[in-house]
Amino acid sequence: MDALDRELAHALAVDPSPEFVARVRARVANEPAPSSWRMPRLLMAAGAVAVVIVAVAVVGPRPQEPVAVHAVRPAVSAAPIIEAVPPPRPVRRRRVRRSPAPIQLVSIADMPTAPIGAVAPAMTFDDVVTMTGVHP
Amino acid sequence: MHELADRLAAGAIVVGSVDRALEQEFEARLLESSKLAFRVAYSVVRNREDAEDVAQEAFAKAYRSFHQLRDRQRFRAWLVRMTWRLAIDRLRSDRRREARELAQVNTFSEVSAEQTVEGQRRSVELWRAIDALPEKLRIVTVLASIEGHDLTEVAALLRLPVGTVKSRLFLARRRLKEQLQWMR
């Protein structure tokens, strides 16, 4: 250490007052809680709640699904037959297609017939449409 | 339900203990670095009260960002840079700089009451020579003269390569010796 080093060290060998640290403590105590110290706290609390919710969802009691009982029909129907109970199917909304007009079915028996030997009147296309209600 | 409450309570205890641990760490950093911050500030503002104010402000800022500065070396490096910057800002913004410099001379007179007049003159000359250094050279000189920091420690505090610190210190010492007549 030469003379310059000694002079420099001497010039900077100045200590703060004894109350300095206490004043810093007081200043820091008056500081608002650092936001980033609060954030982990909030995150930890949120995380804990999330873990509890997930644990309850995974481990907790599940709603029991109805078990389908499939009975074996015996060869001889002496024993009472237990009907198979199919599991309830989820209700699905089906798309309903609307036809332009309802189709009326007419049985052949209801169709007008001509008496035997009579000359059958000539039926036009419109007659068929009127009779069957089917519009091609 | 009781189990959940117990777990949440345990979590609160953990959070509380984390806060206490952080507070304890900050207290440890404050105790070990208070002189460093004060001396860095003093090397710039050259007044005890101002230096304490600046160092106090630096610690308050460090407290706000302490979660990022828990590592000891990072904390000291950050503290040095922040204190230096705050001190420079304070010096520049102070319109009563001349009055402070006058007080500085009086402080030297008080501190070196037992010294000779020659010693006082040397101190004033030394500070003038330090003030005349470029900022890069000045902070290296100051840190190397505080608490016996070696080149590696100064490099860590300034986050510079050791070679850079060495060359800057060499330049600073050469300029100081050129300016200080009694060093020749």
Interface residues (C-beta under 8 A of the other chain):
Chain A: A3 L4 D5 E7 L8 A9 A11 L12 V14 D15 P16 S17 F20 V21 R23 V24 R25 R27 V28 E31 P34 S36 W37 P40 R41 M44 A45 A48 V52
Chain B: L4 R7 L8 G11 V14 V15 V18 D19 L22 F26 E27 L30 L31 S34 K35 F38 R39 Y42 S43 R48 A51 E52 A55 Q56 F59 A60 Y63 R64 S65 F66 H67 Q68 V111 R122 S123 L126 W127 I130 T141 V142 A144 S145 I146 G148 R173 L176 K177 L180 M183
